[in-house]
Each structure stands twice: as C-alpha cells, then as structure tokens.
C-alpha cells in the first residue's frame, strides 16, 4: 500500500468509496464504550472500499474511538490541533533531500507529543494520588514519597526526578565513586513523561526499585513496576506507551479479511 501526503479524518461513508489497497484516512467516532462489534451492540466496523476494516481500532476514555491504518494517523487524531498538518508536511518532505526542514518538522511533532504527554501525566498522577488516599496507601508512604507525588500532580510543580539517594557507582575510568541518583521505591506509581529526561534534557529518569519479602529476604522486583512511562519517541512508541499506561485500548486488525466461506473455521 502506498501513502498519500495528507490523511485528515473522513466519515465511514467516505471510506466505503476508497480503494482498499491504499492506506485510508482515519475516522473518528463517539462509541468508545462499546466493546462488542455488531449493529445490535451499537458498533459497526467501517470498511474501506466495503472490503476491509482499518488496521488500528483505538478506544479512548472520553468515548472517542479512532479507526486508522497507521499509528501516526491514530496519534494525529488523538492529539489533534496542527499535528495532522505537520504529519502531512513530513510525508511531503520524505521525497526531498531537505534534511533541515525534515528535522524541524520532526522536532515540532515531538514537541506536540511532549505537550500532550505532560497534560496526561498530570491528570493520571492526580487520579493515582486520589486513589491511593482513598484506599489508605497514602498513609503508609514516607514524607519524601508523598511530597514527590504531590508535586508531580501539581500543574505548577516540577516533573518528578525520584528521591535523591547516594549510590556507589563506577566512573568511566573504572573508579568507584558516590553519585546522587533519583530512585522511586514507593508502591504508588509515579507517572513520567519521557520527554522530560535524557536525551531530551540533561535530567536523568528516576530509577524504579521496589522489593518484596520472600523467604525472609528482600527481593528486588524486576522491571519498572511502580513507574508509568509515556514515551514520546515517535508515534508508534507513544501509542504503545499510552496503551500500557491504561489510557486507551488498541485492537490491531488484519488488513485482509478471510472470505466469509472460511470465517469461523478453526485455525489449526
């Protein structure tokens, strides 16, 4: 499939008239609360060229649902504003050798993702803090953790950097030294906008470190169990991080549907 240079939202009726072998512009509807497909359940999948569904089916918490053939188009609808126009500009520049202009548009798109992620970071942190207070987790946190969570939920506060902890590390020369690093030990999640940290700034991302007691010993829980990271690297990464954060759900559909004669048959 080839990609046109601009894909602004269209209607389901307009999608029916399109070539199903081409990438179609996205569709935005208000039926995000419906999980079951079917006219009787309030949701019918729009078909491109009356033949195939969109590849990405994205449901948002405000009842919006985005049908898109690419993650870029899905994010363009989710963020709104000038994002779609900038994305169209970037597509037009792909056939040129103007590296400077391309870099400027990439930076503008990243800035819009960063702004969107920061608004979402604040609202998610506020919800997390309120839940922790209602369920009593807040009372078991130390003062440093409560202060960090409160500042992270404040629109006028700084982005979270974790709790400063002196940590022995090896420097570039292999010498042991003590550095002050930001850790997050609390069980209440801290929401991060990856655009606030390296390589986008000089700040280092907080390090997740949680442990649990197992057979009388404290065992470190692998991964980042108490961090929610909104990763603005690109549209694909951002969409995936929004899904992992629980902000939206994504269903990926096969571009080509089986003939109805074979539908419902076991795959093996």
RODO-2510 file (C-alpha; in nm, 4 decimals, decimal comma):
residues 268
     n   res          X          Y          Z
     1     x     0,0000     0,0000     0,0000
     2     x     0,1225     0,3493    -0,0773
     3     x     0,0838     0,6520     0,1449
     4     x    -0,0683     0,9817     0,0278
     5     x     0,0807     1,3008     0,1665
     6     x    -0,2191     1,4028     0,3777
     7     x    -0,4760     1,1997     0,5692
     8     x    -0,7266     1,4136     0,7556
     9     x    -1,0279     1,2397     0,9189
    10     x    -1,3129     1,1280     0,6953
    11     x    -1,6541     0,9654     0,7504
    12     x    -1,7420     0,5957     0,7315
    13     x    -1,9485     0,6710     0,4207
    14     x    -1,6443     0,8267     0,2520
    15     x    -1,4307     0,5246     0,3463
    16     x    -1,6622     0,2914     0,1551
    17     x    -1,5742     0,4717    -0,1693
    18     x    -1,1966     0,4395    -0,1248
    19     x    -0,9524     0,1908    -0,2786
    20     x    -0,8994    -0,0802    -0,0138
    21     x    -0,5432    -0,1422    -0,1382
    22     x    -0,4445     0,2099    -0,0295
    23     x    -0,3851     0,3497     0,3195
    24     x    -0,7074     0,5263     0,4141
    25     x    -0,7515     0,8489     0,6138
    26     x    -0,8642     0,7909     0,9741
    27     x    -1,2168     0,8021     1,1121
    28     x    -1,3236     0,9466     1,4491
    29     x    -1,6470     0,8301     1,6119
    30     x    -1,8037     0,8523     1,9583
    31     x    -1,8693     0,4923     2,0600
    32     x    -1,5651     0,4114     2,2721
    33     x    -1,7716     0,2495     2,5453
    34     x    -1,8894    -0,0305     2,3140
    35     x    -1,6610    -0,3340     2,3229
    36     x    -1,8751    -0,5773     2,1232
    37     x    -1,8928    -0,5392     1,7462
    38     x    -2,2322    -0,5526     1,5781
    39     x    -2,5205    -0,3231     1,4930
    40     x    -2,7212    -0,4612     1,7850
    41     x    -2,4415    -0,3559     2,0210
    42     x    -2,4070    -0,0023     1,8878
    43     x    -2,0864    -0,0506     1,6892
    44     x    -2,0258    -0,1412     1,3275
    45     x    -1,6743    -0,1545     1,1849
    46     x    -1,6257     0,0905     0,8973
    47     x    -1,4979    -0,0877     0,5866
    48     x    -1,2588     0,0661     0,3369
    49     x    -1,3891     0,0072    -0,0133
    50     x    -1,6595    -0,2041     0,1507
    51     x    -1,3930    -0,4741     0,1774
    52     x    -1,1506    -0,4398     0,4666
    53     x    -1,1519    -0,2837     0,8164
    54     x    -0,8994    -0,0319     0,9423
    55     x    -0,5835    -0,1830     1,0888
    56     x    -0,5958     0,0088     1,4200
    57     x    -0,9066     0,0339     1,6378
    58     x    -0,8256     0,2713     1,9269
    59     x    -1,0714     0,3335     2,2111
    60     x    -1,0218     0,6391     2,4336
    61     x    -1,1606     0,7058     2,7838
    62     x    -1,3720     1,0022     2,6674
    63     x    -1,5850     0,7728     2,4433
    64     x    -1,3891     0,8681     2,1329
    65     x    -1,2810     0,5859     1,9035
    66     x    -1,0244     0,6230     1,6270
    67     x    -1,0041     0,3930     1,3274
    68     x    -0,6712     0,4334     1,1470
    69     x    -0,4440     0,2431     0,9122
    70     x    -0,1259     0,3702     1,0798
    71     x    -0,0196     0,4616     1,4353
    72     x     0,0782     0,8062     1,3034
    73     x    -0,2772     0,8773     1,1915
    74     x    -0,4167     0,7462     1,5225
    75     x    -0,1896     0,9763     1,7235
    76     x    -0,2705     1,2693     1,4935
    77     x    -0,6408     1,2332     1,5763
    78     x    -0,5759     1,1764     1,9480
    79     x    -0,3538     1,4848     1,9853
    80     x    -0,5491     1,6991     1,7395
    81     x    -0,4609     2,0580     1,6582
    82     x    -0,1888     2,1056     1,3994
    83     x    -0,0450     1,7550     1,4419
    84     x    -0,2166     1,6172     1,1288
    85     x    -0,0986     1,9118     0,9182
    86     x     0,2593     1,8721     1,0413
    87     x     0,2429     1,4995     0,9724
    88     x     0,1269     1,5729     0,6190
    89     x     0,4179     1,8152     0,5786
    90     x     0,6594     1,5470     0,6959
    91     x     0,5196     1,2982     0,4442
    92     x     0,5663     1,5527     0,1666
    93     x     0,9276     1,6084     0,2740
    94     x     1,0084     1,2355     0,2636
    95     x     1,0684     1,2567    -0,1115
    96     x     1,3058     1,5521    -0,0776
    97     x     1,6629     1,5845     0,0448
    98     x     1,5876     1,8794     0,2728
    99     x     1,7255     1,7342     0,5965
   100     x     1,6988     2,0628     0,7856
   101     x     1,3292     2,1098     0,7065
   102     x     1,2596     1,7451     0,7894
   103     x     1,4348     1,7780     1,1257
   104     x     1,2345     2,0898     1,2101
   105     x     0,9052     1,9117     1,1439
   106     x     1,0179     1,6070     1,3439
   107     x     1,1003     1,8374     1,6342
   108     x     0,7631     2,0093     1,6104
   109     x     0,5821     1,6743     1,6162
   110     x     0,7877     1,5602     1,9160
   111     x     0,7042     1,8865     2,0951
   112     x     0,3323     1,8271     2,0426
   113     x     0,3635     1,4704     2,1724
   114     x     0,5563     1,6054     2,4731
   115     x     0,2851     1,8641     2,5462
   116     x     0,0102     1,6018     2,5175
   117     x     0,2045     1,3577     2,7381
   118     x     0,2586     1,6234     3,0032
   119     x    -0,1123     1,7029     3,0272
   120     x    -0,1875     1,3324     3,0510
   121     x     0,0911     1,2793     3,3066
   122     x    -0,0638     1,5380     3,5368
   123     x    -0,4189     1,4044     3,5100
   124     x    -0,3059     1,0439     3,5584
   125     x    -0,0923     1,1337     3,8608
   126     x    -0,3820     1,3239     4,0164
   127     x    -0,6074     1,0190     3,9725
   128     x    -0,3413     0,7840     4,1120
   129     x    -0,2854     1,0058     4,4169
   130     x    -0,6588     1,0334     4,4855
   131     x    -0,6973     0,6548     4,4638
   132     x    -0,4006     0,5990     4,6977
   133     x    -0,5536     0,8389     4,9500
   134     x    -0,8971     0,6738     4,9315
   135     x    -0,7555     0,3230     4,9704
   136     x    -0,5138     0,4119     5,2513
   137     x    -0,1835     0,3559     5,0666
   138     x    -0,1001     0,7241     5,1100
   139     x    -0,0847     0,6868     5,4882
   140     x     0,1914     0,4272     5,4613
   141     x     0,4215     0,6416     5,2453
   142     x     0,7065     0,8399     5,3960
   143     x     0,7086     1,2188     5,3751
   144     x     0,9548     1,2245     5,0804
   145     x     0,7341     0,9985     4,8692
   146     x     0,4174     1,1955     4,9470
   147     x     0,5938     1,5215     4,8617
   148     x     0,7203     1,3829     4,5305
   149     x     0,3755     1,2512     4,4340
   150     x     0,2073     1,5779     4,5314
   151     x     0,4497     1,7876     4,3270
   152     x     0,4146     1,5508     4,0301
   153     x     0,0365     1,6111     4,0318
   154     x     0,0689     1,9914     4,0602
   155     x     0,0370     2,1775     3,7253
   156     x     0,2804     2,4360     3,8618
   157     x     0,5166     2,1787     4,0100
   158     x     0,8337     2,0292     3,8585
   159     x     0,8399     1,6979     3,6757
   160     x     0,9352     1,4054     3,9036
   161     x     1,3007     1,3131     3,9485
   162     x     1,2667     1,0493     4,2198
   163     x     1,4053     1,0552     4,5726
   164     x     1,7715     1,1575     4,5815
   165     x     1,9850     0,8673     4,7029
   166     x     2,3625     0,8481     4,7315
   167     x     2,4683     0,5482     4,5257
   168     x     2,8151     0,3943     4,4724
   169     x     2,8939     0,3662     4,1005
   170     x     3,1925     0,3068     3,8745
   171     x     3,3020     0,6093     3,6717
   172     x     3,4382     0,5985     3,3151
   173     x     3,7861     0,5227     3,4497
   174     x     3,6657     0,2255     3,6498
   175     x     3,6998     0,4101     3,9798
   176     x     3,4381     0,3766     4,2498
   177     x     3,2636     0,6995     4,3442
   178     x     2,9383     0,8110     4,5052
   179     x     2,6722     0,9734     4,2862
   180     x     2,3329     1,1132     4,3780
   181     x     2,0653     0,9355     4,1756
   182     x     1,6877     0,9607     4,1843
   183     x     1,5092     0,6400     4,2891
   184     x     1,1428     0,5569     4,3257
   185     x     1,0764     0,2993     4,5974
   186     x     0,7093     0,3668     4,6777
   187     x     0,4341     0,1237     4,5681
   188     x     0,2193     0,4149     4,4448
   189     x     0,3055     0,4634     4,0740
   190     x     0,4901     0,7706     3,9523
   191     x     0,3923     0,8883     3,6025
   192     x     0,6791     1,0056     3,3812
   193     x     0,6884     1,1920     3,0519
   194     x     0,9983     1,0525     2,8799
   195     x     1,0393     1,3862     2,7017
   196     x     1,1471     1,5456     3,0316
   197     x     1,4630     1,3370     3,0562
   198     x     1,7701     1,2356     2,8598
   199     x     1,8195     1,2589     2,5627
   200     x     1,5654     1,5444     2,5524
   201     x     1,7182     1,7223     2,8542
   202     x     2,0085     1,6834     3,0969
   203     x     1,7842     1,5283     3,3632
   204     x     1,8082     1,1569     3,4390
   205     x     1,4947     0,9460     3,4591
   206     x     1,4067     0,8157     3,8058
   207     x     1,5169     0,4585     3,8697
   208     x     1,2457     0,2170     3,9761
   209     x     1,3406    -0,0018     4,2690
   210     x     1,0805    -0,1998     4,4577
   211     x     1,1369    -0,5032     4,6740
   212     x     0,9223    -0,7623     4,8454
   213     x     0,9924    -1,0005     5,1296
   214     x     1,0481    -1,3567     5,0113
   215     x     1,1663    -1,6363     5,2415
   216     x     1,2802    -1,3791     5,4938
   217     x     1,4816    -1,1799     5,2381
   218     x     1,4099    -0,8608     5,0446
   219     x     1,3985    -0,9424     4,6738
   220     x     1,4085    -0,6646     4,4115
   221     x     1,1078    -0,6755     4,1757
   222     x     1,2345    -0,6681     3,8150
   223     x     1,1239    -0,4101     3,5614
   224     x     0,9614    -0,0795     3,6454
   225     x     0,6577    -0,1934     3,8465
   226     x     0,5934     0,1465     4,0051
   227     x     0,6668     0,3707     3,7040
   228     x     0,4261     0,4615     3,4239
   229     x     0,6291     0,5974     3,1324
   230     x     0,4698     0,7959     2,8485
   231     x     0,7301     0,7537     2,5742
   232     x     0,7169     1,0286     2,3091
   233     x     0,9980     0,8887     2,0892
   234     x     0,7683     0,8516     1,7874
   235     x     0,4030     0,7850     1,7089
   236     x     0,4347     0,4054     1,7262
   237     x     0,6148     0,4160     2,0613
   238     x     0,3811     0,6783     2,2036
   239     x     0,0673     0,4845     2,1085
   240     x     0,2122     0,1710     2,2694
   241     x     0,3030     0,3553     2,5892
   242     x    -0,0470     0,5048     2,6140
   243     x    -0,1902     0,1544     2,5917
   244     x     0,0491     0,0175     2,8565
   245     x    -0,0420     0,3126     3,0793
   246     x    -0,4072     0,2072     3,0571
   247     x    -0,5128     0,5333     2,8937
   248     x    -0,6553     0,3619     2,5856
   249     x    -0,7029     0,0226     2,4254
   250     x    -0,5730    -0,0805     2,0851
   251     x    -0,7025    -0,3629     1,8680
   252     x    -0,4980    -0,4475     1,5589
   253     x    -0,6984    -0,5985     1,2760
   254     x    -0,5590    -0,7909     0,9769
   255     x    -0,5660    -0,5733     0,6667
   256     x    -0,7112    -0,8592     0,4626
   257     x    -1,0153    -1,0421     0,5986
   258     x    -1,0781    -1,4077     0,5148
   259     x    -1,3508    -1,4942     0,2686
   260     x    -1,6794    -1,5357     0,4576
   261     x    -1,6812    -1,9023     0,3442
   262     x    -1,3797    -1,9637     0,5698
   263     x    -1,4802    -1,7409     0,8626
   264     x    -1,5326    -1,9196     1,1903
   265     x    -1,3272    -2,2247     1,0911
   266     x    -1,0559    -2,3370     1,3390
   267     x    -0,7054    -2,2130     1,2555
   268     x    -0,5414    -2,5483     1,3294
***
